[in-house]
Amino acid sequence: MIRKLNRIFQDYMREKRLAFGKKIWDKKAEKFPIKQGKFLEENNIKSILFLRYDGKIGDMVVNTLMFREIKKNYPDIKIGVVARSGASQILRNNTYVDNIYNYIKKKNEIKKLAGKIAEEKYDLLIDFSEMLRVNQMMFINKCQAKFNMGLNRENWEMFDISYDMPKGNFHISELYKKVLNILGIENVSIDYDLHFSAEEKEIVEHQARVIFNAMNKTVKCVRNLPEFEKFNFIASKFDCTAHLARMDFVKDMNNNFYLVEINADTPCAIPETFYGNFVYTQDKETQKRINGELASVFARLSKNDDDFFVFAANEEYQEDWYNAKYLYENFKYNFPKLKSALASLADLEVFDDGVYLYGKKIDILYRLHPVEMLMEDTSADGYPVGRKLIELHNEGKVVLVNSPEAIIMQ
């Protein structure tokens, strides 16, 4: 009961504080007339300040499209971003951002930062807050930009331009596109723009190689231990414990990279990962080389030109299906002369002498189907098709691209 009363009281006081703050800070020393037409051109905008003091990393990633689109159309405009904590790290190597200001949630620090920004005389300030807290009102007021733009700010004195949310269900990128349209920028690309330094790329690649090799050795050591008896169906004759794996790294505030997951058994998010690669590099030749390397993972497993490659997944599960489809189409593009097919798991047939698709024997199979499910798979008449598939792999009658050994690494 006391908690409930306290919450009611705090909600009441919040409304009073915000109303009082608006009364103090919602004013502007000078209002400038807005000229119609392309806003940035007609109003001679030379610098823009983006306020992203909410610290939301995801929104900052999407926000990068705005910086690129502005610089693409107006390369001489100066772009500054007020950011907080991890979100500022997204911008560290962004060539479209000229200044990054660190927002610290202390009143004195906020005043100090606003004073520094005011000296730089920004022409346009853009705020994305749905609700402005008192310190944020004070900050915008003290930044003293020529024009202030905000979300649903029609009845505010210190805001010169108000924009609203797009109608219905929408992705946040649609809101940023709408703001760009108001500024006079059309034909907007909503692709994100992530920038990594060559040094960071080299560090992650090195760490990935070292960790993967260490894990390979570890798998070979532990798979014969008593604790791993449940994996005794896995043959120990294979040197490689995973041909294709996805490693997920995170970067901390001190710029150290850490591995948080290795998906080696049934690596998903492959289309998303390679899309990320293409955000990193816009060079078409580099993109072609990266996808070519991915396709080569499969091609290297071939012993002759007649080998039949099949990429199989559950067609009803979209994430799995589109991962398999991406790999298949990429393989087909890079190695058009090799025989390959995309198939539903339900269409595969397992016999004592091999695995078949529509009566044709499969030589190399990429299966997007976890080992733990594979071990339990049986046919309608009770035949252990999953165990048999692993057995055929162990006997060399079919090559599984993501071999069963990968489950131990994962």
N, C-alpha and C positions, 0 to 999 in steps of 0.2 A: 504493500500500500504506500509506504514511504517513497519507494523508488518511482512509483507511478506519479505521485504528487510532485516529486522532484523533476521528473521528465516534463510534466505539464508546465511547471514553473520555468524551467530552462527554455522551453519552446516559446513561452510568453516573453521572456526576457530577450531572447534572440531577435524576435520581431521588433522589440523596442530598440535594441542596440543598432540593428540595421537601419531602422527609420531615423534614428538619431545621427548615425554615421552619414546617411544620405543627405541629411539636412546640412551637415558641416561641410562635406567634401564635394557634393554634386553641384559644382559651379566651375566656370571657365572665365579666366581673365579677359580673353578676347575670342570672339567668334568670327570665323572667316567665311565668306560666301562660297558655296560649292558650285563650280561651273559644270554644266551638263556635258554629256558626251563621254568619251573614254576617261574615266576618273583620273588615272595616274598621269595621263598626258595633259589633260585640260587643266589640272590643278597643280601641275609642275612638281609632282612628287619625286623627290630625290632620295628619300630614306624611309624605311618602314621598320617599325618595332613590333614584333610578335610577342604576346604575353602567354607563356606556357608554364606558369608557376604552380600548376596542379601536380606536377611530377609524374604524370601518366606516360609511361614509356610507349605503350601501344599507340596512343594518340600522337605522340611526337614522331613516331615512325611514319604514320600516315601524313602528318603535317609536312614532311619533307617534300611532298609533291608540290606544295605551294611555293617553296623557296626556288625549286627548279623552274617552275613555269614562269615565275616573275622574272628570274634572271635570263631565261631563254628569250623573253620578249623585251626586257629592259635590263640589259647587262650592266648598266652603270648605276642602277639603284642600289643603295647600301641596305643590307638586311641585317637587323639585330634581333636576337632571340633571348628573352628572359626565361631561364629554365631552372629546374631544381633537381637535385640529387641525380639518380641514375639516368634520368631523361636527357640531361645535358651531354652524357657520354655518346648518345646517338649522333650528336652533331660534331663530335671532335674533329673528324676529317672531312666534313661536308664543305666542299669548295663554293657552295652557293651562299653560305652564311658568313658574313663579315665579322660580326661580333657576337659573342655568347656572354650573357650576364648571369652570374650565379645568384639566385634568389634565396635568401636566408630568412626564415619566418620569425624574425625578431624586429620589433618596431624601429629601433635605432638603425639596424642594418638596412631595413626597407627604405627609411628616409635617406640614408647615405647613398644607396644605389639609385634612388629616384633623382637625387641631386646630380649625380654623375651623368645619368642619362639626359637630364634636362640641359646640361651643358652642351650635349651633342646635337640638340635641336632637331629631333626627328619630325618629319612631315606628317607621318601617319602612324598611329598606334592601333593595333588590332587585338581585341580581347575576345576569348572564347568561353568565358565563364557563364554558366547558367544563372548562378547566384553570386553576387559580389559581397565578400566580407568587408568589414570596415577597413582593415589594413590594405585591402586591395583597392578600395575606393580612394584612400589616401595616396597610394602608390601611383595610380593613374593620374590623379589630379596633379601630383608633384612632378611627374615626367614631362608635363607641359608640351605635349606634342601639338602640332598645328591642327590636326584632325584626329578625333578619337572614334573608333568603330567598334560596336559591340553587339551582342546577341540580345534581341528584344529590349532595346534601350530607347524606345520612342519617347518616353516621358522623362528622360534624363537630360539635364542641362549640359553636363560635361561631355556628352556623346553627340557627335555631329552626324553619324551614319548608324542606322540600325539595320540588322538583318535578322531573318527568322529561320527556323528549322525547315528543311524540305518536308513535304507532306508524306504521310504514311510511313511504312517501314523503310528505313534507308541505312546505308553504310555511312560512317562518318566522313568518308572521302567525298560523298555527295554534298555535304555541308561545305567542305573546303572548296569544292568546285564552284558552288554557288557564290561564295565570297569572291573568288577570282573573277567570276562573271560580272559581279558588281563593280569590280575594279577596272573592268574593260578588257579582260583577257578571255578570249574564246578558244574553242578547239583544245580544251584542256586534256592532257593525259593524266590519268589518276594512278599511274604506276608510282610506287614508292622509290625513294632514292637513298640507299644506304651506302656509306662510304667507309672503306677500310684502307688503312695504310699498307704499303707493300711489306713493311716490317711485321705488322699484325698477321697478315696472311701467311708469311713465312713461319712465324712462331706457331700458329695453329697447325699448319701442315707438318712441321717437325714434331710437335707433340702427338699428333694423330699417328704418325709412323712409329714413334717410340712406344706409345701405349699399345698400339695394335700388335706390334712384334712381341711385347712383353706378355700380352694376353694370350697370344698364340702359344708361347712357351708354357704359360701357366696351365692352359687347357690340356696340353699334352702330358703335363705332370700329374694333374689331378684326376683325369678321366678314368684311371685304373685304380684309384683309391677305394676302399670299402664304402666310404660315404657316398660314392657315385655309382653304386651297384645298379641303381634304377636306370642308369644310362648304358648298361652293358650291351645293349642292342647296337650301340654305335661302334663301328669298326675303328681300330686304332692305326690302320695302315696309311691313312691319308695325312699328308704333311700340312695341308691348308685347312684351317678350321672355319674359315669364312671367306668366300669369294667377293661378297658384296655386303657391306655393313654401313649403317648410318651412325655417325658419332655426333653427339650434341654437346657443344661447349657453351659455357657462359663466361662473361667477363665481369670481374668485380670492379669496385671503384678505384682500385690501385692498378688497374690494367693487367691483372693476372687472369689467365684463362684456365678454366677447370672443366674436365669432362664430367657430365652429369648422367649421361646414358650412352650405351652402345646397343643399337638394335641390329643384331647380327642374324637372328633366325628368320624373321620376316620383316625386313626393313621397309617401313612405309614412309610417307612424306617425301618421296623421291621427286615427284614433279615440283613440289613446293621448294625443295632444296635447290634444284637446278634453276628454278625461276629466280631464287635468291642469287645464284651465281650470275645470272644475266642482268640482275639489277646492279651487281658489283661491277661487271664489265659490259659495256655497250658495244665492244668491238666484236663484229660478226665472226671474224676468223678465230678469235679466242673462244667464242661460244661454240663454234663448230668443232674445235679441238676438244673442248670439255665433254661435249656429248659423244664425240668419237671415242674418247677414252672410256666412257661408260659402256658403250656398245662393245668395246674390245674385251671387257671383262668376260662376256659370254663367248665371243668368237675364239678366244684363246683356249677354250675348253674343247674345241672341235679337233678331231683327228683327221677327218677327210671332208671333202666338199659335199658329200652326200648326206652328212649328218642332218638330222631333223630337230630343230629347236622349237620348243613349245613354252609359251608363257601362260600360266594357268592361275586363276583366282576365282573366288565366289562372285559370280556375276550380279548377285542380288545385294552384295555389300559394296557400295559405290567406292569407298576409299581404297579397298583392296583392288577392285576392278580397274580403276583409273591408274593406279600405280603400275599394275601389270601391263595395261594398255600403253602407257607412256614408254615403258621399257621395250615393249614389242615394236612400237612404231619407230622408236629411235634406232633399234637394232636393224629393222627392215631398211631404214633410210641409209644407214652406214654400211650395211652388208647385204645389198639387194640380191646378190647371187646365191646366198645361203638360204636353205629352205627353213621357213619359220611360220608359226601360227599362234594366234591368240585364242585361248580356249577357256571354257568354264570348267571348273573342277568336276562338275557333274558329268561331263562328257568323256572324262578319262576312264580307261579300262585297264585294270591291273591283272596280269596273268603270271604264271610261273616263269615265263621266259622274258618278260619285259612289260613296259607300259605302252598303251596304244591310244591313239586319237583317230577315231573313224577308221579303224582297221590298219592304220599306218603306225609302225613302231617308232617310238620317241627315243632319240639318243641323248638329248640334253633338255632337262626340264627345270624351269623356274617355277616353284610352287609358292604361292602366297597363302600358305596354310600352316599355322604353327605346329611344331612337333608335338606339343601336348595334346592337340586335337588329332593329329595324324595317328598317334599311338592308340587312340580309342576308336578310330574309324573302322567300321565293318560294313560289309554288303548286306543286302536284304536277307541272304541265306546264311549270314554269320561268318563269311570269309573275312579275315583280318586284312583288309586292303591296305590300311595305313602301315602296319608292321611289315607287310610284304613289300611295299614301296621302299622302305628303309633297307630291307634285306636285299632287294635288287640293286640298290645303290652300293651297298657293301660288297656285293658280288661283281660290281662293274658292269651290270647289264643296263643301267641307266645312270647318267650323271645328274645329280641334283645340284643345281647352282648354289643355292643356299643349303649346304649339306647339314645333316642332323647334328654334327659336332658343334654347329654354331649356337645351339641352345645353351651349351655349357658356358661359352663366352658371354652370352647375353645375361 
